[in-house]
Structure formats: structure tokens, C-alpha cells
Amino acid sequence: MTVRLHHTGISTPDLDRLVSFYCDLLGFSEVARSEWEPGFTPADDVLGLEDSAAEMVLLGLADTYLEVFEFRNPLPEPPKVERPVSEVGINHICVAVADVASEYQRLSAAGMRFHSPPRDIGDGPFVYGRDPDGNIVELWQFDGEAQPLPD
């Protein structure tokens, strides 16, 4: 039986840069770090790869985790920095914030790119921005009535 979503995994060409973004700017903390070299069959079997090699960092924020991989083998394709949100696949991650306007200002000043200023179309103000690899990160300020999680 499914209980809850535990983590989402993303790959990056620059692990340190992406870990720094999520930790320094969004408040995640490093929970675990590991790596493997080519020939580690258990990783290859699970990932469906051959002779994979990677470093992985698990980041935590409250009870949610983000697993970030940097593969050394096979080498990944360059990221599509402006991948449209309409493409099939995971199209964004959402982080709940107390004040989306102030976070928008703070993160803009730190260099985060946003699609627009924050908007409110009925469920509390939110905004979509991009991490350094172009993954979309939504900042959502819940209005107190729309509760994303049960009490």
C-alpha cells in the first residue's frame, strides 16, 4: 500500500552547484551522500544502466527529500535549460513558503530566474522559477484555507 511520497530524484551535470542552490537558497539540508564506480551491478540493475558511475546527495526539507545525482557514466545529454512545463515528465517541484513576495525578491536578487512575478489565481500566491539546471521550482504561499497536507 502506498503511504506517501518520500522523495523526487533529479540528475545534474554539476552536483555541488545544485546542492548549493537547494541548501543555501531554499533551506534544504544534506542528509546523505554516496557514490559508486562502474561495475557496481546492483546500481546498474536498479537504474537500468550499464557500467554506471555517479555521486548522489539526498537533501531533506521537513519530511520531504530530493535525491540529486551527478552521473560520470554514462555521460548525460546537456540539460534543456528552458524545457517547457508542458513536456511529458515531472514538470516542477513545489516548495511551500510563508511569504512568496519576499522569497521572490530574495531569490531574484540571488540570481534565480522566474517566469513572472508571483500571481494569485485562487489558491494563494505562487510563482514558477528555474534552478541552475532549468528545473522548475514553484514557490507557493498557502492562504491558510487551502491546506496541502492533512493536519
SEZA-176722 format. One record per residue: residue number from 1; x, y, z of N, C-alpha, C in turn. Coordinates in Angstrom, 3 decimals. Each point is the difference from the previous one (the first is absolute). Last residue first. Layout:
BEGIN
   i      n_x      n_y      n_z     ca_x     ca_y     ca_z      c_x      c_y      c_z
 NUM        X        Y        Z        X        Y        Z        X        Y        Z
...
END
This chain:
BEGIN
   i      n_x      n_y      n_z     ca_x     ca_y     ca_z      c_x      c_y      c_z
 151   -3.919   17.728    8.503    0.527    0.422    1.320    0.567   -1.163    0.774
 150   -0.017   -0.015   -5.447   -0.931   -0.148    1.119    0.672    0.421    1.309
 149    1.532    2.296   -4.584    0.184   -1.266    0.718   -1.024   -0.107    1.101
 148    0.074    3.789   -2.881    0.544   -1.008   -0.902    0.150   -1.369    0.651
 147   -3.553    4.186    0.826    1.051   -0.738    0.685    0.515   -1.100   -0.909
 146   -2.866    4.795   -0.217    0.381   -1.131   -0.844    1.171   -0.709    0.653
 145   -1.471    3.718    2.254   -1.197   -0.812   -0.201    0.315   -1.241   -0.833
 144    3.406    3.147    0.955   -0.552   -0.368    1.299   -1.254   -0.845   -0.111
 143    2.940    1.599   -3.668   -0.790    1.084    0.576   -0.625   -0.329    1.350
 142    4.770   -1.553   -2.599   -1.346   -0.473    0.266   -0.759    1.054    0.786
 141    4.151    0.285   -3.480   -0.394    0.503    1.310   -1.446   -0.417    0.231
 140    4.222   -1.783   -3.338   -1.435    0.160    0.213   -0.242    0.432    1.437
 139    3.874   -0.813   -4.254   -0.108    0.501    1.368   -1.479    0.307    0.209
 138    2.797   -3.340   -3.668   -1.124    0.860    0.356    0.124    0.413    1.450
 137    3.516   -1.739   -3.999   -0.277   -0.030    1.431   -1.128    0.996    0.250
 136    2.469   -2.776   -4.463   -0.932    0.993    0.522   -0.261   -0.260    1.475
 135    4.554   -0.977   -3.068   -1.167   -0.654    0.598   -0.897    1.067    0.615
 134    4.353    0.870   -2.050   -1.221    0.260   -0.741   -1.219   -0.740    0.518
 133    4.623    0.264    1.809   -0.073   -0.918   -1.131   -1.258    0.200   -0.835
 132    0.886    2.610    4.039    1.109    0.206   -0.946    0.005   -0.934   -1.208
 131   -4.755    0.961    2.078    1.257   -0.252    0.694    1.128    0.134   -1.024
 130   -4.847    2.612   -0.374    0.871   -1.080   -0.479    1.218   -0.149    0.914
 129   -5.517    1.795    0.638    1.356    0.425   -0.345    0.812   -1.216   -0.412
 128   -5.479    1.833    1.199    0.884   -1.033   -0.543    1.342    0.643   -0.353
 127   -4.200    1.228    3.737    0.845    0.423   -1.114    0.843   -1.187   -0.434
 126   -4.678    1.730    3.344    1.043   -0.944   -0.377    0.786    0.582   -1.166
 125   -4.370    1.001    4.021    0.990    0.457   -0.979    1.094   -1.033   -0.240
 124   -5.054   -1.440    1.335    1.145    0.604    0.648    1.037    0.381   -1.033
 123   -4.036   -1.901   -1.404    0.462   -0.922    1.043    1.194    0.541    0.766
 122   -2.268    2.449   -3.684   -1.029   -0.608    0.830    0.454   -0.907    1.114
 121    2.693    2.507   -3.251   -1.177   -0.296   -0.819   -1.007   -0.813    0.803
 120    4.663    3.297    0.384   -0.971   -0.719    0.816   -1.236   -0.209   -0.851
 119    5.726    1.083   -0.734   -1.406    0.179   -0.369   -0.866   -0.751    1.008
 118    5.551    2.045   -0.733   -1.008   -0.860    0.622   -1.422    0.392   -0.423
 117    3.705    1.228   -3.546   -0.149    0.275    1.438   -1.050   -0.940    0.589
 116    2.442   -2.051   -4.082   -0.805    1.203    0.208    0.092    0.364    1.467
 115    2.696   -3.475   -1.751   -0.814    0.190   -1.200   -0.779    1.303    0.069
 114    4.859   -0.774    2.488   -1.419   -0.277    0.152   -0.733    0.254   -1.306
 113    5.373   -0.981    2.173   -0.843    0.523   -1.077   -1.445   -0.435    0.222
 112    4.391    0.932    3.495   -0.985   -0.972   -0.482   -0.884    0.677   -1.043
 111    3.619    2.178    2.600    0.220   -0.458   -1.363   -0.988   -1.042   -0.513
 110    0.272    2.719    4.240    1.051   -1.022    0.020    0.238   -0.606   -1.382
 109   -3.464    3.176    0.723    1.265    0.689    0.286    1.170   -0.977    0.006
 108   -4.298   -1.786   -0.437    0.331    0.777   -1.208    1.340    0.698    0.184
 107   -1.783   -2.186    3.720    0.565   -0.944   -0.957    0.323    0.673   -1.333
 106   -2.054    2.622    3.416    1.278   -0.538    0.496    0.656   -0.895   -1.042
 105   -4.367    1.669   -0.928    0.989    1.077    0.007    1.385   -0.527    0.391
 104   -3.586   -3.022    0.260    0.212    0.376   -1.405    1.080    1.082   -0.094
 103   -1.494   -1.161    4.252    0.866   -1.043   -0.548    0.312    0.273   -1.468
 102   -3.054    2.852    2.154    1.353    0.234    0.508    0.976   -1.059   -0.512
 101   -4.528   -0.470   -1.226    0.530    1.262   -0.540    1.423    0.255    0.486
 100   -2.514   -3.755    1.648    0.518   -0.198   -1.354    0.599    1.284   -0.573
  99   -0.680   -2.001    4.986   -0.234    1.285   -0.671    0.613   -0.063   -1.387
  98   -0.052   -3.898    2.759   -0.854    0.846    0.831   -0.380    1.293   -0.708
  97    1.021   -4.840   -2.524    0.700    1.116    0.628   -0.992    0.834    0.804
  96    0.784   -5.169   -2.747   -0.892    0.906    0.722    0.827    1.065    0.701
  95    1.152   -2.852   -4.557    0.459    0.246    1.357   -0.965    0.997    0.636
  94    0.219   -3.654   -4.531   -0.609    1.134    0.701    0.531    0.061    1.424
  93    1.466   -1.927   -5.300   -0.130   -0.342    1.409   -0.527    1.246    0.686
  92   -0.522   -1.816   -5.414    0.475    0.940    1.013   -0.031   -0.654    1.380
  91   -0.841   -2.379   -4.190    0.164    1.353   -0.538    0.347    1.050    1.045
  90    0.365   -5.578   -1.430   -0.146    0.871    1.166    0.249    1.422   -0.470
  89   -1.634   -2.801   -3.948    0.956   -0.296    1.063   -0.256    0.913    1.187
  88   -1.095    1.184   -5.255   -0.337   -1.170    0.810    1.118   -0.266    1.006
  87   -0.926    5.023   -1.815    0.597   -1.260   -0.444   -0.339   -1.121    0.975
  86   -1.220    4.731    0.580   -0.974   -0.864   -0.664    0.583   -1.325   -0.482
  85    2.464    3.704    1.992   -0.747   -0.702    1.033   -0.994   -0.977   -0.610
  84    4.586    1.429   -2.593   -1.343    0.496    0.311   -0.709   -0.868    1.038
  83    5.355    0.887   -0.458   -0.979   -1.039   -0.322   -1.387    0.497    0.386
  82    4.661    2.186   -0.135   -1.330    0.593   -0.046   -1.047   -1.025   -0.424
  81    4.554   -1.283    0.535   -0.156    0.987    1.060   -1.385    0.640   -0.003
  80    1.970   -4.750   -1.409   -0.793    0.986   -0.723   -0.387    1.058    1.030
  79    4.535   -3.159    0.409   -1.379    0.287    0.410   -0.666    1.009   -0.939
  78    3.813   -3.588   -1.616   -0.090    1.324    0.643   -1.454    0.308    0.363
  77    1.310   -5.092   -0.039   -0.180    1.039   -1.010    0.003    1.345    0.721
  76    2.622   -3.901    2.516   -1.334    0.435   -0.394    0.031    0.978   -1.173
  75    3.406   -4.227    1.314   -0.089    1.453    0.044   -1.369    0.439   -0.511
  74    0.623   -4.772    2.445    0.232    0.648   -1.284   -0.138    1.514    0.138
  73    2.241   -0.503    3.095   -0.175   -0.984   -1.063   -1.382   -0.623    0.154
  72    1.186    3.541    2.695    1.269    0.056   -0.732   -0.021   -0.987   -1.164
  71   -4.088    2.678    2.973    0.528   -1.202   -0.637    1.307    0.303   -0.717
  70   -2.999    2.079    4.216    0.897    0.433   -1.065    0.642   -1.269   -0.565
  69   -4.752    1.150    3.139    1.042   -0.845   -0.562    0.863    0.784   -0.972
  68   -3.810    0.642    4.374    0.688    0.644   -1.120    1.181   -0.868   -0.427
  67   -4.939    0.002    2.947    1.188   -0.806   -0.255    0.655    0.539   -1.269
  66   -3.567    1.821    4.026    0.380    0.155   -1.396    1.314   -0.751   -0.179
  65   -4.417    0.066    3.861    1.395   -0.116   -0.412    0.149    0.185   -1.500
  64   -3.454    0.977    4.739    0.106   -0.257   -1.430    1.472    0.010   -0.397
  63   -2.120    1.238    4.318   -0.083   -1.453   -0.181    0.036   -0.389   -1.474
  62    2.315    4.430    1.532   -1.110   -0.527    0.806   -0.041   -1.513   -0.202
  61    3.225    1.097   -2.977   -0.712    1.217    0.391   -1.275   -0.463    0.677
  60    5.101   -2.197   -2.092   -1.260   -0.040    0.726   -0.529    1.381    0.307
  59    3.549   -3.075   -3.590   -0.282    1.256    0.693   -1.350   -0.098    0.676
  58    4.103   -3.352   -2.188   -1.387    0.065    0.422   -0.168    1.263    0.832
  57    3.660   -1.618   -3.990   -0.220    0.683    1.269   -1.496    0.010    0.264
  56    3.942   -2.770   -3.323   -1.367    0.340    0.346   -0.017    0.700    1.340
  55    3.356   -1.681   -4.521   -0.038    0.448    1.383   -1.423    0.473    0.252
  54    2.093   -3.756   -3.798   -0.648    1.247    0.387    0.282    0.334    1.443
  53    0.374   -3.763   -4.510    0.804    0.573    1.069   -0.614    1.346    0.327
  52   -1.129   -4.946   -3.122   -0.252    1.353    0.499    0.981    0.373    1.094
  51   -0.732   -4.002   -3.268    1.264    0.611    0.442   -0.180    1.429    0.481
  50   -4.274   -1.339   -2.097    1.133   -0.906   -0.106    1.266    0.761    0.368
  49   -5.700    0.391    1.260    1.166    0.529   -0.716    1.085   -1.064   -0.051
  48   -4.397    0.251    2.462   -0.159   -0.377   -1.400    1.103    0.561   -0.867
  47   -0.800    0.237    4.967   -0.136    1.172   -0.857   -0.235   -0.344   -1.468
  46    0.677   -3.457    3.329   -1.114    0.834    0.458   -0.257    1.153   -0.965
  45    3.727   -2.817   -0.849   -1.243   -0.753   -0.104   -1.204    0.873    0.352
  44    4.376    1.780    0.562   -0.354   -0.144   -1.420   -1.346   -0.699   -0.165
  43    1.785    0.293    4.341   -0.455    1.315   -0.484   -0.431   -0.094   -1.448
  42    1.867   -3.927    1.904   -1.296    0.347    0.607   -0.540    1.361   -0.476
  41    4.405   -1.496   -1.520   -1.173   -0.607   -0.631   -1.318    0.348    0.687
  40    4.828    2.278   -0.523   -0.849   -0.246    1.165   -1.369   -0.454   -0.507
  39    3.590    1.407   -2.913    0.128   -1.377    0.446   -0.824   -0.322    1.227
  38    1.808    5.007   -0.903   -0.453   -1.009   -0.969    0.257   -1.410    0.529
  37   -0.531    3.452    3.876    0.831   -0.034   -1.203   -0.552   -1.050   -0.971
  36   -2.256    3.270    4.223    0.407   -1.322   -0.465    0.752    0.148   -1.303
  35   -1.981    2.993    4.782    0.412   -0.086   -1.399    0.335   -1.440   -0.328
  34   -2.619    3.701    3.947    0.647   -1.260   -0.364    0.426    0.059   -1.460
  33   -2.458    2.864    4.589    0.787    0.118   -1.233    0.631   -1.354   -0.269
  32   -4.188    2.727    3.263    0.895   -1.125   -0.299    0.704    0.263   -1.319
  31   -2.584    3.407    2.179   -0.332   -1.108    0.885    0.974   -1.155   -0.199
  30   -0.320    5.707   -0.814    0.544   -1.269   -0.486   -0.236   -1.079    1.036
  29   -3.309    4.288   -0.665    1.259   -0.379    0.651    0.436   -1.359   -0.543
  28   -3.317    4.623   -1.588    0.192   -1.449    0.152    1.288   -0.247    0.771
  27   -1.767    4.450   -1.386   -0.089   -0.511    1.355    0.066   -1.506    0.173
  26    0.399    3.333   -3.921   -1.349   -0.490    0.305   -0.122   -0.701    1.346
  25    4.163    2.067   -1.735   -1.084    0.916   -0.357   -1.384   -0.474    0.420
  24    4.133   -2.503    0.907    0.260    1.391    0.362   -1.177    0.927   -0.267
  23   -0.313   -4.732   -1.156    0.314    0.191    1.422    0.101    1.479    0.370
  22   -0.809   -1.263   -4.546   -1.110   -0.472    0.827    0.262    0.193    1.500
  21    3.441    1.292   -3.091   -1.241    0.726   -0.287   -1.108   -0.428    0.962
  20    4.070   -2.384    0.162    0.124    1.339    0.571   -1.275    0.813   -0.214
  19    0.297   -4.164   -2.083   -0.148   -0.180    1.445    0.081    1.357    0.691
  18    0.878   -0.030   -4.570   -1.416   -0.207    0.267   -0.269   -0.215    1.486
  17    4.507    0.549   -1.453   -0.775    1.208   -0.315   -1.462   -0.187    0.370
  16    2.911   -3.714    0.412    0.265    1.014    1.026   -0.816    1.262   -0.230
  15   -0.265   -3.531   -3.264   -0.598   -0.335    1.285    0.192    1.102    1.033
  14   -0.145   -0.188   -5.370    0.848    0.653    0.998   -0.635   -0.155    1.382
  13   -2.054   -1.653   -4.036    1.391   -0.101   -0.428    0.977    0.588    1.030
  12   -4.885   -2.471    1.049    0.631    1.286   -0.279    1.402   -0.219   -0.558
  11   -5.237   -2.533    1.405    1.404   -0.106   -0.389    0.513    1.375   -0.381
  10   -4.144   -1.933    3.498    0.372    0.760   -1.193    1.482   -0.200   -0.268
   9   -4.548   -2.088    3.180    1.390   -0.040   -0.438    0.197    0.833   -1.249
   8   -3.479   -0.298    4.602    0.054    0.136   -1.453    1.474    0.028   -0.373
   7   -2.913   -2.081    4.546    0.974    0.878   -0.633   -0.196    0.041   -1.508
   6   -3.305   -1.835    3.222    1.190    0.158    0.830    1.004    0.964   -0.618
   5   -5.628   -0.936   -0.053    1.149    0.249   -0.854    1.196    0.283    0.895
   4   -3.897   -3.196    1.843    0.235    1.405   -0.303    1.163    0.104   -0.973
   3   -2.426   -4.187    1.011   -0.204    0.773    1.216    0.146    1.500   -0.262
   2   -1.359   -4.934   -2.774    0.744    1.256   -0.039   -0.346    0.832    1.219
   1   -0.130   -5.482   -0.357   -0.831    1.172    0.000    0.888    1.252    0.000
END
